[in-house]
Every structure is written in structure tokens, then in C-alpha cells.
Amino acid sequence: MVRLQSSGHAVRTRSVPSGLVTVMEPILIFPDPPPPELAQALDLSGYPWKAASDELAASRIEPESGWGGAIICAYLDPERAFALCRALRKRDVPLEPLLLLVSGTQLGDLELRDDLYDDFCLAPFHPRELEARLKHLYWNTGAGVRPELVEYGELVLNLETYQAAIGGAPLDLTYMEYELLKFLSSNPGKVFTRETLLSRV
């Protein structure tokens, strides 16, 4: 028999609230290539993204339905980052939401540039903070929210992308291992026979 210990952790299943649409359009990321920690955080959170090095590249790879938003890393190349923000905001339909990643020493650079971004996040950022800021931005703009997740303590399962992570570190699982983990984490404290698991997973 297999039993997942309860250990006081609550299982949380989060899904898209009714009336909102899940973000399907990719998020524009600057620069190309993006910082690895940003790419990993977005992948684990289930956000599709594409990176571009400038406005021309962003226009060239833009999906037909448009961008789902933008994350601009201003701490790597501030001049080009702010120029891209300006260009994205001067479009016929300004791109939003736009999240700006800045270092603590750049906070003064944000003065008189409030129109270039919807929110900012200090780098280095924690993946959960980035996730929370994106969720908040999409909620405020009505563009959508994150995909459905199952959380059990430090374990997070993305039910749309079949990705799993513990404490933010990705897990390399087979499909069957993922399904077993999903089933057990959705039913904590319960005991299952081998036959039950084979028939349910």
C-alpha cells in the first residue's frame, strides 16, 4: 500500500476563476537570450514566452493575436530596455501589462517613467514574487491568470504543462511518475492498494 503522509500541509488546487481567460499569447521577454532564472520561473509557472533583442525582433516574432504582455529586464541593458518600453507603449494599442525588472540601484531611474510600465520587480527576484506580480497584473488588466496548479507543501504540479517542482527546483519525472504524484498529492492521508493505484493512474 502507498500512503502520502499528511504532515499538516494543506493541498491547494487553484484554477482559473470563472469569467477570466487563461493567458494563451506568449509574453514578450527582453533581452534575447533572457536571464536563465527568468526563463525557468516562467516555464515552471506555465507562462508561454518568446524573447526579442529589440523592437524590430519583437515585431517580427509577434503572434497574430498579439503579445500577452511583456517582461523587460532593465538591469541588463537599461538604455535599450527603456527604449523598448517606450516603443511598446507608443503602439496604436499600447502593450500591457508590462513588468519591468530593475536592480535596487535603478529605482531612481524610474522617476518620470511611470507611463512605461505597469509594475516593477527588483532583481534578483524570487520566482514566487515574480509569479505573484504577474498574476496581479493579469488580474488587474483582465487578460487572464495562471494555469491550474496543485500544491502540497513545497511541491507544485502544473496540470497544463505536466511540470513539477519542489521548492522551485524542477523535477525530471516520467509521465507515470507525474500522474502518480498528482494523484497522491490530491489525496493526502489516504491509503491506496497497488491495484487501486494501477486502476486510477
ChimeraX commands (.cxc) that place a marker at each C-alpha (Angstrom):
marker #1 position 0.00,0.00,0.00 radius 0.5
marker #1 position 1.05,3.59,-0.61 radius 0.5
marker #1 position 0.27,6.41,1.78 radius 0.5
marker #1 position 1.11,10.07,1.47 radius 0.5
marker #1 position 1.64,11.49,4.94 radius 0.5
marker #1 position -0.48,14.49,5.77 radius 0.5
marker #1 position 2.26,16.25,7.82 radius 0.5
marker #1 position -0.02,19.25,8.30 radius 0.5
marker #1 position 0.33,20.56,4.73 radius 0.5
marker #1 position -2.88,21.60,3.08 radius 0.5
marker #1 position -3.43,20.57,-0.52 radius 0.5
marker #1 position -4.43,23.53,-2.63 radius 0.5
marker #1 position -5.82,23.24,-6.12 radius 0.5
marker #1 position -6.01,26.52,-7.95 radius 0.5
marker #1 position -7.79,27.01,-11.19 radius 0.5
marker #1 position -8.88,29.83,-13.43 radius 0.5
marker #1 position -11.73,31.80,-11.86 radius 0.5
marker #1 position -14.88,31.91,-13.95 radius 0.5
marker #1 position -15.13,34.90,-16.26 radius 0.5
marker #1 position -11.38,35.09,-16.90 radius 0.5
marker #1 position -9.36,33.70,-19.76 radius 0.5
marker #1 position -6.07,31.85,-19.27 radius 0.5
marker #1 position -3.14,33.64,-20.89 radius 0.5
marker #1 position -2.54,31.89,-24.21 radius 0.5
marker #1 position -0.49,34.51,-26.05 radius 0.5
marker #1 position 3.22,34.40,-25.27 radius 0.5
marker #1 position 4.81,37.05,-23.09 radius 0.5
marker #1 position 7.48,39.16,-24.79 radius 0.5
marker #1 position 10.79,38.95,-22.92 radius 0.5
marker #1 position 13.76,41.32,-23.28 radius 0.5
marker #1 position 16.66,40.62,-23.79 radius 0.5
marker #1 position 17.36,37.66,-26.02 radius 0.5
marker #1 position 18.53,35.35,-24.55 radius 0.5
marker #1 position 16.70,36.05,-21.30 radius 0.5
marker #1 position 18.30,35.52,-17.89 radius 0.5
marker #1 position 18.11,31.77,-17.10 radius 0.5
marker #1 position 16.33,32.37,-13.78 radius 0.5
marker #1 position 13.58,34.31,-15.58 radius 0.5
marker #1 position 13.11,31.63,-18.25 radius 0.5
marker #1 position 12.96,28.90,-15.59 radius 0.5
marker #1 position 10.47,30.81,-13.42 radius 0.5
marker #1 position 8.15,31.40,-16.39 radius 0.5
marker #1 position 8.42,27.79,-17.57 radius 0.5
marker #1 position 7.61,26.42,-14.12 radius 0.5
marker #1 position 4.67,28.80,-13.79 radius 0.5
marker #1 position 3.30,27.71,-17.17 radius 0.5
marker #1 position 3.58,31.07,-18.93 radius 0.5
marker #1 position 4.44,30.85,-22.64 radius 0.5
marker #1 position 7.11,33.35,-23.72 radius 0.5
marker #1 position 9.35,34.47,-26.58 radius 0.5
marker #1 position 12.48,36.58,-26.30 radius 0.5
marker #1 position 13.49,39.50,-28.50 radius 0.5
marker #1 position 16.55,41.74,-28.55 radius 0.5
marker #1 position 14.80,44.91,-29.80 radius 0.5
marker #1 position 11.57,46.37,-31.19 radius 0.5
marker #1 position 12.18,45.04,-34.72 radius 0.5
marker #1 position 12.77,41.49,-33.47 radius 0.5
marker #1 position 9.67,41.76,-31.24 radius 0.5
marker #1 position 7.54,42.80,-34.24 radius 0.5
marker #1 position 8.98,40.01,-36.38 radius 0.5
marker #1 position 8.13,37.21,-33.92 radius 0.5
marker #1 position 4.88,38.69,-32.59 radius 0.5
marker #1 position 1.97,36.21,-32.71 radius 0.5
marker #1 position -1.06,37.08,-34.88 radius 0.5
marker #1 position -3.17,37.56,-31.77 radius 0.5
marker #1 position -0.54,39.87,-30.24 radius 0.5
marker #1 position 1.57,39.61,-27.14 radius 0.5
marker #1 position 0.10,38.53,-23.82 radius 0.5
marker #1 position 2.24,41.14,-22.07 radius 0.5
marker #1 position 5.94,41.91,-21.65 radius 0.5
marker #1 position 8.71,41.46,-19.11 radius 0.5
marker #1 position 11.61,43.83,-19.72 radius 0.5
marker #1 position 14.90,43.26,-17.86 radius 0.5
marker #1 position 16.18,46.82,-17.44 radius 0.5
marker #1 position 19.03,45.81,-15.14 radius 0.5
marker #1 position 20.97,44.19,-18.01 radius 0.5
marker #1 position 20.83,46.98,-20.61 radius 0.5
marker #1 position 18.89,49.98,-19.23 radius 0.5
marker #1 position 19.11,52.22,-22.31 radius 0.5
marker #1 position 17.78,49.61,-24.75 radius 0.5
marker #1 position 15.23,48.37,-22.19 radius 0.5
marker #1 position 13.65,51.80,-21.69 radius 0.5
marker #1 position 13.72,52.42,-25.46 radius 0.5
marker #1 position 11.80,49.17,-26.00 radius 0.5
marker #1 position 9.30,50.09,-23.25 radius 0.5
marker #1 position 8.73,53.45,-24.97 radius 0.5
marker #1 position 8.20,51.78,-28.36 radius 0.5
marker #1 position 5.76,49.21,-26.91 radius 0.5
marker #1 position 3.73,51.94,-25.21 radius 0.5
marker #1 position 3.60,54.14,-28.36 radius 0.5
marker #1 position 1.89,51.46,-30.46 radius 0.5
marker #1 position -1.65,52.03,-31.74 radius 0.5
marker #1 position -2.71,49.65,-28.99 radius 0.5
marker #1 position -0.13,50.00,-26.18 radius 0.5
marker #1 position 1.21,46.68,-24.93 radius 0.5
marker #1 position 0.07,45.79,-21.45 radius 0.5
marker #1 position 0.71,44.52,-18.93 radius 0.5
marker #1 position 4.39,45.43,-18.90 radius 0.5
marker #1 position 6.54,44.29,-15.97 radius 0.5
marker #1 position 9.93,45.94,-15.57 radius 0.5
marker #1 position 12.76,44.08,-13.80 radius 0.5
marker #1 position 15.24,46.52,-12.22 radius 0.5
marker #1 position 18.09,46.40,-9.73 radius 0.5
marker #1 position 17.88,48.28,-6.44 radius 0.5
marker #1 position 20.33,50.89,-7.73 radius 0.5
marker #1 position 17.97,51.72,-10.62 radius 0.5
marker #1 position 14.98,52.80,-8.54 radius 0.5
marker #1 position 15.84,56.45,-9.16 radius 0.5
marker #1 position 15.73,55.78,-12.92 radius 0.5
marker #1 position 12.02,55.01,-12.64 radius 0.5
marker #1 position 11.13,58.60,-11.78 radius 0.5
marker #1 position 9.12,60.28,-14.55 radius 0.5
marker #1 position 8.87,56.95,-16.38 radius 0.5
marker #1 position 5.64,55.70,-14.78 radius 0.5
marker #1 position 3.95,55.56,-18.18 radius 0.5
marker #1 position 6.48,52.99,-19.46 radius 0.5
marker #1 position 5.46,50.09,-17.19 radius 0.5
marker #1 position 2.56,48.71,-15.17 radius 0.5
marker #1 position 4.64,47.28,-12.33 radius 0.5
marker #1 position 8.27,46.61,-11.47 radius 0.5
marker #1 position 10.13,43.88,-9.62 radius 0.5
marker #1 position 13.57,44.13,-8.02 radius 0.5
marker #1 position 16.28,41.80,-9.31 radius 0.5
marker #1 position 17.42,39.38,-8.15 radius 0.5
marker #1 position 13.83,38.28,-7.76 radius 0.5
marker #1 position 12.28,35.27,-6.07 radius 0.5
marker #1 position 10.25,33.12,-8.51 radius 0.5
marker #1 position 7.18,33.33,-6.27 radius 0.5
marker #1 position 7.36,37.13,-6.20 radius 0.5
marker #1 position 7.55,37.26,-10.00 radius 0.5
marker #1 position 4.63,34.84,-10.21 radius 0.5
marker #1 position 2.57,36.93,-7.76 radius 0.5
marker #1 position 3.27,40.16,-9.64 radius 0.5
marker #1 position 2.30,38.59,-12.98 radius 0.5
marker #1 position -0.87,37.15,-11.52 radius 0.5
marker #1 position -1.75,40.56,-10.05 radius 0.5
marker #1 position -1.05,42.33,-13.36 radius 0.5
marker #1 position -3.15,39.90,-15.38 radius 0.5
marker #1 position -5.95,40.08,-12.83 radius 0.5
marker #1 position -5.98,43.89,-12.99 radius 0.5
marker #1 position -5.94,44.03,-16.79 radius 0.5
marker #1 position -8.46,41.20,-17.15 radius 0.5
marker #1 position -6.09,39.41,-19.51 radius 0.5
marker #1 position -6.04,36.14,-17.60 radius 0.5
marker #1 position -4.38,34.22,-14.83 radius 0.5
marker #1 position -2.08,31.27,-14.27 radius 0.5
marker #1 position -2.94,27.74,-15.30 radius 0.5
marker #1 position -4.32,25.23,-12.79 radius 0.5
marker #1 position -1.85,24.14,-10.12 radius 0.5
marker #1 position -1.85,21.55,-7.35 radius 0.5
marker #1 position 0.28,22.50,-4.35 radius 0.5
marker #1 position 1.24,20.27,-1.42 radius 0.5
marker #1 position 3.80,21.86,0.88 radius 0.5
marker #1 position 6.83,22.66,-1.29 radius 0.5
marker #1 position 5.53,20.52,-4.18 radius 0.5
marker #1 position 3.89,22.34,-7.10 radius 0.5
marker #1 position 2.34,20.50,-10.06 radius 0.5
marker #1 position 1.31,22.42,-13.18 radius 0.5
marker #1 position -1.62,20.44,-14.58 radius 0.5
marker #1 position -1.45,22.08,-18.03 radius 0.5
marker #1 position 2.26,21.67,-18.78 radius 0.5
marker #1 position 2.87,18.45,-16.77 radius 0.5
marker #1 position 5.74,20.11,-14.92 radius 0.5
marker #1 position 6.58,19.52,-11.28 radius 0.5
marker #1 position 8.83,21.35,-8.84 radius 0.5
marker #1 position 9.82,21.10,-5.20 radius 0.5
marker #1 position 10.84,24.36,-3.59 radius 0.5
marker #1 position 11.16,25.94,-7.04 radius 0.5
marker #1 position 13.56,23.25,-8.32 radius 0.5
marker #1 position 12.17,21.36,-11.34 radius 0.5
marker #1 position 11.70,17.59,-11.14 radius 0.5
marker #1 position 12.52,15.26,-14.03 radius 0.5
marker #1 position 9.65,12.75,-14.00 radius 0.5
marker #1 position 8.20,10.23,-16.41 radius 0.5
marker #1 position 4.53,10.62,-17.33 radius 0.5
marker #1 position 3.53,7.78,-14.97 radius 0.5
marker #1 position 5.58,9.22,-12.09 radius 0.5
marker #1 position 3.94,12.61,-12.64 radius 0.5
marker #1 position 0.43,11.11,-12.68 radius 0.5
marker #1 position 1.14,9.09,-9.53 radius 0.5
marker #1 position 2.48,12.17,-7.75 radius 0.5
marker #1 position -0.55,14.19,-8.87 radius 0.5
marker #1 position -2.96,11.52,-7.62 radius 0.5
marker #1 position -1.23,11.11,-4.25 radius 0.5
marker #1 position -0.83,14.84,-3.61 radius 0.5
marker #1 position -4.50,15.38,-4.43 radius 0.5
marker #1 position -5.49,12.72,-1.86 radius 0.5
marker #1 position -3.22,13.25,1.18 radius 0.5
marker #1 position -3.55,11.00,4.19 radius 0.5
marker #1 position -5.38,8.27,2.27 radius 0.5
marker #1 position -4.16,4.70,1.86 radius 0.5
marker #1 position -4.32,3.00,-1.56 radius 0.5
marker #1 position -3.61,-0.56,-2.61 radius 0.5
marker #1 position -1.40,-1.25,-5.59 radius 0.5
marker #1 position -4.45,-2.35,-7.59 radius 0.5
marker #1 position -6.29,0.88,-6.83 radius 0.5
marker #1 position -3.30,2.95,-7.93 radius 0.5
marker #1 position -2.93,0.96,-11.15 radius 0.5
marker #1 position -6.60,1.41,-11.98 radius 0.5
marker #1 position -6.75,5.13,-11.10 radius 0.5
marker #1 position -3.41,6.35,-12.53 radius 0.5
marker link #1:1,2 radius 0.2
marker link #1:2,3 radius 0.2
marker link #1:3,4 radius 0.2
marker link #1:4,5 radius 0.2
marker link #1:5,6 radius 0.2
marker link #1:6,7 radius 0.2
marker link #1:7,8 radius 0.2
marker link #1:8,9 radius 0.2
marker link #1:9,10 radius 0.2
marker link #1:10,11 radius 0.2
marker link #1:11,12 radius 0.2
marker link #1:12,13 radius 0.2
marker link #1:13,14 radius 0.2
marker link #1:14,15 radius 0.2
marker link #1:15,16 radius 0.2
marker link #1:16,17 radius 0.2
marker link #1:17,18 radius 0.2
marker link #1:18,19 radius 0.2
marker link #1:19,20 radius 0.2
marker link #1:20,21 radius 0.2
marker link #1:21,22 radius 0.2
marker link #1:22,23 radius 0.2
marker link #1:23,24 radius 0.2
marker link #1:24,25 radius 0.2
marker link #1:25,26 radius 0.2
marker link #1:26,27 radius 0.2
marker link #1:27,28 radius 0.2
marker link #1:28,29 radius 0.2
marker link #1:29,30 radius 0.2
marker link #1:30,31 radius 0.2
marker link #1:31,32 radius 0.2
marker link #1:32,33 radius 0.2
marker link #1:33,34 radius 0.2
marker link #1:34,35 radius 0.2
marker link #1:35,36 radius 0.2
marker link #1:36,37 radius 0.2
marker link #1:37,38 radius 0.2
marker link #1:38,39 radius 0.2
marker link #1:39,40 radius 0.2
marker link #1:40,41 radius 0.2
marker link #1:41,42 radius 0.2
marker link #1:42,43 radius 0.2
marker link #1:43,44 radius 0.2
marker link #1:44,45 radius 0.2
marker link #1:45,46 radius 0.2
marker link #1:46,47 radius 0.2
marker link #1:47,48 radius 0.2
marker link #1:48,49 radius 0.2
marker link #1:49,50 radius 0.2
marker link #1:50,51 radius 0.2
marker link #1:51,52 radius 0.2
marker link #1:52,53 radius 0.2
marker link #1:53,54 radius 0.2
marker link #1:54,55 radius 0.2
marker link #1:55,56 radius 0.2
marker link #1:56,57 radius 0.2
marker link #1:57,58 radius 0.2
marker link #1:58,59 radius 0.2
marker link #1:59,60 radius 0.2
marker link #1:60,61 radius 0.2
marker link #1:61,62 radius 0.2
marker link #1:62,63 radius 0.2
marker link #1:63,64 radius 0.2
marker link #1:64,65 radius 0.2
marker link #1:65,66 radius 0.2
marker link #1:66,67 radius 0.2
marker link #1:67,68 radius 0.2
marker link #1:68,69 radius 0.2
marker link #1:69,70 radius 0.2
marker link #1:70,71 radius 0.2
marker link #1:71,72 radius 0.2
marker link #1:72,73 radius 0.2
marker link #1:73,74 radius 0.2
marker link #1:74,75 radius 0.2
marker link #1:75,76 radius 0.2
marker link #1:76,77 radius 0.2
marker link #1:77,78 radius 0.2
marker link #1:78,79 radius 0.2
marker link #1:79,80 radius 0.2
marker link #1:80,81 radius 0.2
marker link #1:81,82 radius 0.2
marker link #1:82,83 radius 0.2
marker link #1:83,84 radius 0.2
marker link #1:84,85 radius 0.2
marker link #1:85,86 radius 0.2
marker link #1:86,87 radius 0.2
marker link #1:87,88 radius 0.2
marker link #1:88,89 radius 0.2
marker link #1:89,90 radius 0.2
marker link #1:90,91 radius 0.2
marker link #1:91,92 radius 0.2
marker link #1:92,93 radius 0.2
marker link #1:93,94 radius 0.2
marker link #1:94,95 radius 0.2
marker link #1:95,96 radius 0.2
marker link #1:96,97 radius 0.2
marker link #1:97,98 radius 0.2
marker link #1:98,99 radius 0.2
marker link #1:99,100 radius 0.2
marker link #1:100,101 radius 0.2
marker link #1:101,102 radius 0.2
marker link #1:102,103 radius 0.2
marker link #1:103,104 radius 0.2
marker link #1:104,105 radius 0.2
marker link #1:105,106 radius 0.2
marker link #1:106,107 radius 0.2
marker link #1:107,108 radius 0.2
marker link #1:108,109 radius 0.2
marker link #1:109,110 radius 0.2
marker link #1:110,111 radius 0.2
marker link #1:111,112 radius 0.2
marker link #1:112,113 radius 0.2
marker link #1:113,114 radius 0.2
marker link #1:114,115 radius 0.2
marker link #1:115,116 radius 0.2
marker link #1:116,117 radius 0.2
marker link #1:117,118 radius 0.2
marker link #1:118,119 radius 0.2
marker link #1:119,120 radius 0.2
marker link #1:120,121 radius 0.2
marker link #1:121,122 radius 0.2
marker link #1:122,123 radius 0.2
marker link #1:123,124 radius 0.2
marker link #1:124,125 radius 0.2
marker link #1:125,126 radius 0.2
marker link #1:126,127 radius 0.2
marker link #1:127,128 radius 0.2
marker link #1:128,129 radius 0.2
marker link #1:129,130 radius 0.2
marker link #1:130,131 radius 0.2
marker link #1:131,132 radius 0.2
marker link #1:132,133 radius 0.2
marker link #1:133,134 radius 0.2
marker link #1:134,135 radius 0.2
marker link #1:135,136 radius 0.2
marker link #1:136,137 radius 0.2
marker link #1:137,138 radius 0.2
marker link #1:138,139 radius 0.2
marker link #1:139,140 radius 0.2
marker link #1:140,141 radius 0.2
marker link #1:141,142 radius 0.2
marker link #1:142,143 radius 0.2
marker link #1:143,144 radius 0.2
marker link #1:144,145 radius 0.2
marker link #1:145,146 radius 0.2
marker link #1:146,147 radius 0.2
marker link #1:147,148 radius 0.2
marker link #1:148,149 radius 0.2
marker link #1:149,150 radius 0.2
marker link #1:150,151 radius 0.2
marker link #1:151,152 radius 0.2
marker link #1:152,153 radius 0.2
marker link #1:153,154 radius 0.2
marker link #1:154,155 radius 0.2
marker link #1:155,156 radius 0.2
marker link #1:156,157 radius 0.2
marker link #1:157,158 radius 0.2
marker link #1:158,159 radius 0.2
marker link #1:159,160 radius 0.2
marker link #1:160,161 radius 0.2
marker link #1:161,162 radius 0.2
marker link #1:162,163 radius 0.2
marker link #1:163,164 radius 0.2
marker link #1:164,165 radius 0.2
marker link #1:165,166 radius 0.2
marker link #1:166,167 radius 0.2
marker link #1:167,168 radius 0.2
marker link #1:168,169 radius 0.2
marker link #1:169,170 radius 0.2
marker link #1:170,171 radius 0.2
marker link #1:171,172 radius 0.2
marker link #1:172,173 radius 0.2
marker link #1:173,174 radius 0.2
marker link #1:174,175 radius 0.2
marker link #1:175,176 radius 0.2
marker link #1:176,177 radius 0.2
marker link #1:177,178 radius 0.2
marker link #1:178,179 radius 0.2
marker link #1:179,180 radius 0.2
marker link #1:180,181 radius 0.2
marker link #1:181,182 radius 0.2
marker link #1:182,183 radius 0.2
marker link #1:183,184 radius 0.2
marker link #1:184,185 radius 0.2
marker link #1:185,186 radius 0.2
marker link #1:186,187 radius 0.2
marker link #1:187,188 radius 0.2
marker link #1:188,189 radius 0.2
marker link #1:189,190 radius 0.2
marker link #1:190,191 radius 0.2
marker link #1:191,192 radius 0.2
marker link #1:192,193 radius 0.2
marker link #1:193,194 radius 0.2
marker link #1:194,195 radius 0.2
marker link #1:195,196 radius 0.2
marker link #1:196,197 radius 0.2
marker link #1:197,198 radius 0.2
marker link #1:198,199 radius 0.2
marker link #1:199,200 radius 0.2
marker link #1:200,201 radius 0.2
view
